[in-house]
Amino acid sequence: MPSVADNANVANRPTDSQEGGERWPPPGKVSELAYQLWCERGQQDGHAEADWCRAQKQLADQGPEAAG
C-alpha cells in the first residue's frame, strides 16, 4: 500500500491540462481539497491516495476557470 510519501509523488507528475506553462490542478489546491474530503469522511486514516486522486480529478474536471 502506498505511503503518504508516495502520494507526494503524484503532485510532481505533469498533467494533461497545462495552461501557460503551469500545472493544473496545482498541488496546493489538490492538497486543500483532499484535506476537505478527509474531514468529510470523518478523518479516517488509510485513504490518503484515494482522497488525493479524487481531489485531483474534481479540480481537473472543473478546470482552471473555476478556481477564480
A tleap script that builds the chain and sets N, CA, C and O, in Angstrom:
source leaprc.protein.ff14SB
mol = sequence {
  NMET PRO SER VAL ALA ASP ASN ALA ASN VAL
  ALA ASN ARG PRO THR ASP SER GLN GLU GLY
  GLY GLU ARG TRP PRO PRO PRO GLY LYS VAL
  SER GLU LEU ALA TYR GLN LEU TRP CYS GLU
  ARG GLY GLN GLN ASP GLY HIE ALA GLU ALA
  ASP TRP CYS ARG ALA GLN LYS GLN LEU ALA
  ASP GLN GLY PRO GLU ALA ALA CGLY
}
set mol.1.N position { 0.847 -1.185 0.000 }
set mol.1.CA position { 0.000 0.000 0.000 }
set mol.1.C position { 0.885 1.239 0.000 }
set mol.1.O position { 1.856 1.301 0.754 }
set mol.2.N position { 0.563 2.232 -0.840 }
set mol.2.CA position { 1.390 3.438 -0.907 }
set mol.2.C position { 1.354 4.216 0.397 }
set mol.2.O position { 0.340 4.243 1.094 }
set mol.3.N position { 2.453 4.835 0.708 }
set mol.3.CA position { 2.529 5.664 1.909 }
set mol.3.C position { 2.210 7.106 1.548 }
set mol.3.O position { 2.034 7.441 0.376 }
set mol.4.N position { 2.138 7.954 2.565 }
set mol.4.CA position { 1.898 9.368 2.327 }
set mol.4.C position { 3.020 9.951 1.478 }
set mol.4.O position { 2.781 10.808 0.627 }
set mol.5.N position { 4.251 9.482 1.714 }
set mol.5.CA position { 5.380 9.957 0.912 }
set mol.5.C position { 5.193 9.595 -0.560 }
set mol.5.O position { 5.546 10.377 -1.443 }
set mol.6.N position { 4.641 8.414 -0.824 }
set mol.6.CA position { 4.366 8.027 -2.209 }
set mol.6.C position { 3.346 8.960 -2.842 }
set mol.6.O position { 3.440 9.277 -4.028 }
set mol.7.N position { 2.366 9.402 -2.047 }
set mol.7.CA position { 1.337 10.298 -2.572 }
set mol.7.C position { 1.922 11.633 -2.989 }
set mol.7.O position { 1.394 12.287 -3.889 }
set mol.8.N position { 3.004 12.047 -2.349 }
set mol.8.CA position { 3.634 13.308 -2.719 }
set mol.8.C position { 4.144 13.253 -4.151 }
set mol.8.O position { 4.209 14.281 -4.825 }
set mol.9.N position { 4.502 12.081 -4.618 }
set mol.9.CA position { 4.978 11.938 -5.992 }
set mol.9.C position { 3.885 12.234 -7.006 }
set mol.9.O position { 4.176 12.647 -8.128 }
set mol.10.N position { 2.641 12.028 -6.627 }
set mol.10.CA position { 1.524 12.329 -7.522 }
set mol.10.C position { 1.549 13.811 -7.884 }
set mol.10.O position { 1.252 14.175 -9.022 }
set mol.11.N position { 1.900 14.671 -6.924 }
set mol.11.CA position { 1.923 16.104 -7.170 }
set mol.11.C position { 2.990 16.493 -8.174 }
set mol.11.O position { 2.882 17.533 -8.824 }
set mol.12.N position { 4.004 15.684 -8.307 }
set mol.12.CA position { 5.098 16.016 -9.201 }
set mol.12.C position { 4.899 15.519 -10.623 }
set mol.12.O position { 5.703 15.815 -11.507 }
set mol.13.N position { 3.836 14.770 -10.844 }
set mol.13.CA position { 3.577 14.265 -12.189 }
set mol.13.C position { 2.922 15.355 -13.021 }
set mol.13.O position { 2.019 16.037 -12.537 }
set mol.14.N position { 3.356 15.531 -14.255 }
set mol.14.CA position { 2.686 16.520 -15.103 }
set mol.14.C position { 1.285 16.052 -15.450 }
set mol.14.O position { 1.031 14.851 -15.551 }
set mol.15.N position { 0.389 16.990 -15.631 }
set mol.15.CA position { -0.976 16.647 -16.012 }
set mol.15.C position { -1.178 16.959 -17.483 }
set mol.15.O position { -0.363 17.641 -18.104 }
set mol.16.N position { -2.269 16.455 -18.031 }
set mol.16.CA position { -2.566 16.674 -19.440 }
set mol.16.C position { -3.015 18.104 -19.711 }
set mol.16.O position { -2.853 18.611 -20.821 }
set mol.17.N position { -3.576 18.749 -18.700 }
set mol.17.CA position { -4.130 20.082 -18.933 }
set mol.17.C position { -3.221 21.134 -18.323 }
set mol.17.O position { -3.367 21.509 -17.160 }
set mol.18.N position { -2.279 21.602 -19.130 }
set mol.18.CA position { -1.367 22.651 -18.695 }
set mol.18.C position { -1.670 23.910 -19.482 }
set mol.18.O position { -1.828 23.879 -20.702 }
set mol.19.N position { -1.749 25.015 -18.764 }
set mol.19.CA position { -2.007 26.284 -19.419 }
set mol.19.C position { -0.947 27.274 -18.980 }
set mol.19.O position { -0.660 27.390 -17.788 }
set mol.20.N position { -0.369 27.981 -19.921 }
set mol.20.CA position { 0.626 28.981 -19.597 }
set mol.20.C position { 1.848 28.407 -18.902 }
set mol.20.O position { 2.529 29.117 -18.162 }
set mol.21.N position { 2.136 27.126 -19.131 }
set mol.21.CA position { 3.294 26.502 -18.528 }
set mol.21.C position { 3.100 26.102 -17.076 }
set mol.21.O position { 4.025 25.571 -16.462 }
set mol.22.N position { 1.922 26.341 -16.509 }
set mol.22.CA position { 1.655 25.961 -15.123 }
set mol.22.C position { 0.848 24.680 -15.094 }
set mol.22.O position { -0.024 24.455 -15.933 }
set mol.23.N position { 1.153 23.845 -14.117 }
set mol.23.CA position { 0.470 22.566 -13.979 }
set mol.23.C position { -0.933 22.795 -13.414 }
set mol.23.O position { -1.118 23.581 -12.485 }
set mol.24.N position { -1.917 22.101 -13.987 }
set mol.24.CA position { -3.280 22.151 -13.447 }
set mol.24.C position { -3.736 20.747 -13.171 }
set mol.24.O position { -3.551 19.885 -14.030 }
set mol.25.N position { -4.305 20.467 -12.057 }
set mol.25.CA position { -4.509 21.389 -10.950 }
set mol.25.C position { -3.244 21.561 -10.119 }
set mol.25.O position { -2.433 20.641 -10.018 }
set mol.26.N position { -3.077 22.740 -9.525 }
set mol.26.CA position { -1.887 22.966 -8.708 }
set mol.26.C position { -1.902 22.070 -7.474 }
set mol.26.O position { -2.954 21.878 -6.863 }
set mol.27.N position { -0.758 21.524 -7.106 }
set mol.27.CA position { -0.703 20.621 -5.951 }
set mol.27.C position { -1.266 21.221 -4.671 }
set mol.27.O position { -1.845 20.500 -3.858 }
set mol.28.N position { -1.107 22.521 -4.477 }
set mol.28.CA position { -1.651 23.155 -3.269 }
set mol.28.C position { -3.162 23.076 -3.210 }
set mol.28.O position { -3.738 22.827 -2.151 }
set mol.29.N position { -3.803 23.287 -4.347 }
set mol.29.CA position { -5.269 23.188 -4.416 }
set mol.29.C position { -5.728 21.751 -4.192 }
set mol.29.O position { -6.723 21.503 -3.511 }
set mol.30.N position { -4.985 20.807 -4.778 }
set mol.30.CA position { -5.314 19.394 -4.609 }
set mol.30.C position { -5.217 19.033 -3.124 }
set mol.30.O position { -6.086 18.350 -2.582 }
set mol.31.N position { -4.162 19.496 -2.484 }
set mol.31.CA position { -3.950 19.211 -1.070 }
set mol.31.C position { -5.097 19.753 -0.217 }
set mol.31.O position { -5.595 19.063 0.673 }
set mol.32.N position { -5.513 20.985 -0.493 }
set mol.32.CA position { -6.614 21.582 0.267 }
set mol.32.C position { -7.900 20.783 0.110 }
set mol.32.O position { -8.587 20.509 1.094 }
set mol.33.N position { -8.227 20.408 -1.123 }
set mol.33.CA position { -9.456 19.660 -1.364 }
set mol.33.C position { -9.359 18.258 -0.784 }
set mol.33.O position { -10.337 17.752 -0.232 }
set mol.34.N position { -8.190 17.615 -0.900 }
set mol.34.CA position { -8.019 16.281 -0.320 }
set mol.34.C position { -8.224 16.331 1.192 }
set mol.34.O position { -8.814 15.418 1.769 }
set mol.35.N position { -7.745 17.383 1.826 }
set mol.35.CA position { -7.951 17.549 3.269 }
set mol.35.C position { -9.440 17.698 3.587 }
set mol.35.O position { -9.930 17.108 4.551 }
set mol.36.N position { -10.163 18.486 2.780 }
set mol.36.CA position { -11.600 18.648 2.979 }
set mol.36.C position { -12.321 17.313 2.838 }
set mol.36.O position { -13.212 16.994 3.625 }
set mol.37.N position { -11.931 16.539 1.836 }
set mol.37.CA position { -12.559 15.228 1.626 }
set mol.37.C position { -12.289 14.310 2.813 }
set mol.37.O position { -13.168 13.562 3.240 }
set mol.38.N position { -11.074 14.371 3.341 }
set mol.38.CA position { -10.705 13.569 4.506 }
set mol.38.C position { -11.571 13.962 5.704 }
set mol.38.O position { -12.045 13.095 6.438 }
set mol.39.N position { -11.778 15.259 5.901 }
set mol.39.CA position { -12.622 15.725 7.006 }
set mol.39.C position { -14.062 15.261 6.823 }
set mol.39.O position { -14.712 14.846 7.782 }
set mol.40.N position { -14.558 15.332 5.590 }
set mol.40.CA position { -15.929 14.903 5.304 }
set mol.40.C position { -16.123 13.415 5.576 }
set mol.40.O position { -17.224 12.990 5.925 }
set mol.41.N position { -15.063 12.619 5.420 }
set mol.41.CA position { -15.150 11.185 5.684 }
set mol.41.C position { -14.957 10.863 7.163 }
set mol.41.O position { -14.847 9.691 7.524 }
set mol.42.N position { -14.915 11.870 8.017 }
set mol.42.CA position { -14.761 11.617 9.442 }
set mol.42.C position { -13.311 11.433 9.857 }
set mol.42.O position { -13.042 10.839 10.902 }
set mol.43.N position { -12.374 11.929 9.062 }
set mol.43.CA position { -10.940 11.892 9.357 }
set mol.43.C position { -10.418 10.469 9.564 }
set mol.43.O position { -9.581 10.216 10.430 }
set mol.44.N position { -10.929 9.553 8.750 }
set mol.44.CA position { -10.479 8.166 8.808 }
set mol.44.C position { -9.167 8.026 8.056 }
set mol.44.O position { -9.045 8.462 6.911 }
set mol.45.N position { -8.194 7.419 8.701 }
set mol.45.CA position { -6.896 7.188 8.069 }
set mol.45.C position { -6.980 6.035 7.077 }
set mol.45.O position { -7.919 5.239 7.102 }
set mol.46.N position { -5.985 5.962 6.210 }
set mol.46.CA position { -5.878 4.840 5.283 }
set mol.46.C position { -6.430 5.102 3.901 }
set mol.46.O position { -6.476 4.193 3.073 }
set mol.47.N position { -6.851 6.330 3.634 }
set mol.47.CA position { -7.441 6.641 2.331 }
set mol.47.C position { -6.797 7.861 1.682 }
set mol.47.O position { -7.419 8.520 0.848 }
set mol.48.N position { -5.567 8.164 2.055 }
set mol.48.CA position { -4.901 9.373 1.558 }
set mol.48.C position { -4.798 9.395 0.036 }
set mol.48.O position { -5.067 10.419 -0.592 }
set mol.49.N position { -4.414 8.283 -0.549 }
set mol.49.CA position { -4.265 8.240 -2.001 }
set mol.49.C position { -5.608 8.420 -2.698 }
set mol.49.O position { -5.695 9.135 -3.697 }
set mol.50.N position { -6.644 7.788 -2.189 }
set mol.50.CA position { -7.967 7.924 -2.789 }
set mol.50.C position { -8.464 9.362 -2.678 }
set mol.50.O position { -9.042 9.893 -3.626 }
set mol.51.N position { -8.242 9.999 -1.519 }
set mol.51.CA position { -8.651 11.394 -1.344 }
set mol.51.C position { -7.896 12.294 -2.305 }
set mol.51.O position { -8.480 13.191 -2.914 }
set mol.52.N position { -6.586 12.054 -2.444 }
set mol.52.CA position { -5.755 12.880 -3.333 }
set mol.52.C position { -6.234 12.736 -4.781 }
set mol.52.O position { -6.413 13.730 -5.485 }
set mol.53.N position { -6.436 11.502 -5.214 }
set mol.53.CA position { -6.858 11.263 -6.601 }
set mol.53.C position { -8.235 11.842 -6.877 }
set mol.53.O position { -8.472 12.409 -7.944 }
set mol.54.N position { -9.141 11.700 -5.921 }
set mol.54.CA position { -10.487 12.251 -6.076 }
set mol.54.C position { -10.426 13.778 -6.174 }
set mol.54.O position { -11.102 14.378 -7.010 }
set mol.55.N position { -9.619 14.398 -5.321 }
set mol.55.CA position { -9.475 15.851 -5.345 }
set mol.55.C position { -8.864 16.304 -6.662 }
set mol.55.O position { -9.315 17.281 -7.258 }
set mol.56.N position { -7.845 15.598 -7.112 }
set mol.56.CA position { -7.178 15.950 -8.365 }
set mol.56.C position { -8.156 15.854 -9.535 }
set mol.56.O position { -8.177 16.729 -10.401 }
set mol.57.N position { -8.953 14.808 -9.561 }
set mol.57.CA position { -9.920 14.632 -10.642 }
set mol.57.C position { -10.997 15.713 -10.603 }
set mol.57.O position { -11.353 16.277 -11.638 }
set mol.58.N position { -11.512 15.999 -9.413 }
set mol.58.CA position { -12.551 17.026 -9.303 }
set mol.58.C position { -12.045 18.372 -9.819 }
set mol.58.O position { -12.740 19.059 -10.567 }
set mol.59.N position { -10.842 18.738 -9.418 }
set mol.59.CA position { -10.286 20.017 -9.853 }
set mol.59.C position { -9.990 20.012 -11.353 }
set mol.59.O position { -10.234 21.006 -12.037 }
set mol.60.N position { -9.469 18.906 -11.861 }
set mol.60.CA position { -9.188 18.828 -13.294 }
set mol.60.C position { -10.470 18.928 -14.107 }
set mol.60.O position { -10.494 19.566 -15.160 }
set mol.61.N position { -11.533 18.299 -13.620 }
set mol.61.CA position { -12.815 18.363 -14.320 }
set mol.61.C position { -13.382 19.772 -14.324 }
set mol.61.O position { -14.017 20.182 -15.296 }
set mol.62.N position { -13.157 20.529 -13.233 }
set mol.62.CA position { -13.648 21.908 -13.149 }
set mol.62.C position { -12.845 22.847 -14.048 }
set mol.62.O position { -13.382 23.804 -14.606 }
set mol.63.N position { -11.555 22.559 -14.177 }
set mol.63.CA position { -10.686 23.403 -14.986 }
set mol.63.C position { -10.233 24.641 -14.243 }
set mol.63.O position { -10.785 24.984 -13.197 }
set mol.64.N position { -9.234 25.308 -14.778 }
set mol.64.CA position { -8.666 26.495 -14.130 }
set mol.64.C position { -9.657 27.659 -13.997 }
set mol.64.O position { -9.522 28.485 -13.094 }
set mol.65.N position { -10.639 27.726 -14.879 }
set mol.65.CA position { -11.605 28.821 -14.843 }
set mol.65.C position { -12.389 28.839 -13.534 }
set mol.65.O position { -12.738 29.909 -13.037 }
set mol.66.N position { -12.670 27.658 -12.971 }
set mol.66.CA position { -13.470 27.560 -11.748 }
set mol.66.C position { -12.677 28.020 -10.526 }
set mol.66.O position { -13.270 28.333 -9.493 }
set mol.67.N position { -11.357 28.065 -10.624 }
set mol.67.CA position { -10.540 28.447 -9.478 }
set mol.67.C position { -10.586 29.940 -9.193 }
set mol.67.O position { -10.258 30.379 -8.091 }
set mol.68.N position { -10.986 30.704 -10.168 }
set mol.68.CA position { -11.112 32.145 -9.961 }
set mol.68.C position { -9.903 32.937 -10.123 }
set mol.68.O position { -9.938 34.157 -9.963 }
savepdb mol mol.pdb
quit
